[in-house]
């Protein structure tokens, strides 16, 4: 599996990429690797903003800011599993025939597919700080994530 080409292809054909991953042998470690990859990339994406904030508020060292971001990433793990379970329950009520595994895979791969947007958001926050530009970019990144996740979840729920 090559990660970068799959991310690029996910922006054009998210259902096809997810179907390829669903056709692999089931492995929880494989799915968790996607979540871990996203958490690692989102942690790296926080660094420019942490650096900016340390420049403006030197009394809080960058290491403390990054450690806080790391702890926040750890809190995201059970939240993401719960969100995947909730999406599976809602899809099941709406007639979906997928599995819990497919719902987790759809969410975690959608997060990985959005990692370039996370990196862009981190750079934007690092260079521009909070403002209208970063708000618009954040809304765009989040909207794209929701769209990709919805398309992938629909594919996973086809059964």
C-alpha positions, -999 to 999 in steps of 0.1 A, spaced: 0 0 0 13 34 -9 -2 62 11 5 93 -10 -10 80 -43 -41 67 -24 -46 102 -8 -44 119 -41 -68 94 -57 -92 98 -27 -97 134 -38 -109 122 -72 -125 88 -65 -130 83 -27 -153 53 -31 -129 34 -53 -100 38 -28 -122 28 1 -135 -2 -18 -98 -13 -23 -92 -10 14 -124 -29 22 -114 -57 -1 -82 -63 19 -82 -89 47 -98 -74 78 -72 -60 103 -79 -37 132 -42 -28 132 -45 -17 96 -74 6 104 -58 19 136 -27 27 115 -48 52 95 -60 69 127 -25 70 140 -12 85 107 -38 112 109 -30 120 145 7 122 137 1 145 107 -23 167 127 3 169 155 29 181 129 4 205 115 1 222 150 38 231 151 37 263 131 9 277 152 26 266 184 57 284 172 38 315 164 21 315 198 55 310 216 69 340 197 40 362 210 38 346 245 73 334 254 64 327 290 48 294 277 75 273 260 68 256 228 74 222 244 45 227 267 22 237 238 32 207 218 27 184 248 -8 198 252 -14 191 215 -1 156 220 -25 150 249 -53 164 228 -45 139 201 -47 110 226 -82 122 237 -92 121 200 -88 83 198 -119 73 218 -138 102 203 -131 90 167 -141 54 175 -173 67 191 -180 89 160 -175 59 137 -199 38 158 -225 66 158 -222 69 120 -227 32 117 -258 33 139 -273 62 118 -264 45 86 -280 13 98 -312 31 107 -312 46 72 -309 11 56 -271 7 54 -258 -29 52 -222 -22 61 -202 -33 91 -186 -16 121 -152 -22 106 -163 -5 74 -175 25 93 -142 28 112 -123 24 79 -144 51 62 -139 76 90 -102 70 95 -93 70 58 -113 102 53 -92 117 81 -60 106 63 -73 118 30 -78 153 46 -42 154 60 -30 178 32 -58 202 43 -47 198 79 -11 207 69 -23 237 49 -45 248 79 -15 245 102 7 266 79 -21 292 75 -24 295 113 13 297 117 18 325 91 -15 344 94 -28 336 128 -65 335 136 -85 356 111 -110 356 83 -86 338 59 -80 309 83 -117 307 92 -126 304 55 -99 279 50 -110 259 81 -146 258 69 -134 246 34 -112 219 49 -140 207 73 -166 208 45 -143 187 22 -137 162 50 -175 158 56 -180 153 19 -153 128 15 -164 110 47 -200 109 35 -190 94 1 -167 68 18 -193 59 43 -219 54 16 -195 30 -2 -189 12 31 -226 8 38 -233 -8 5 -222 -40 21 
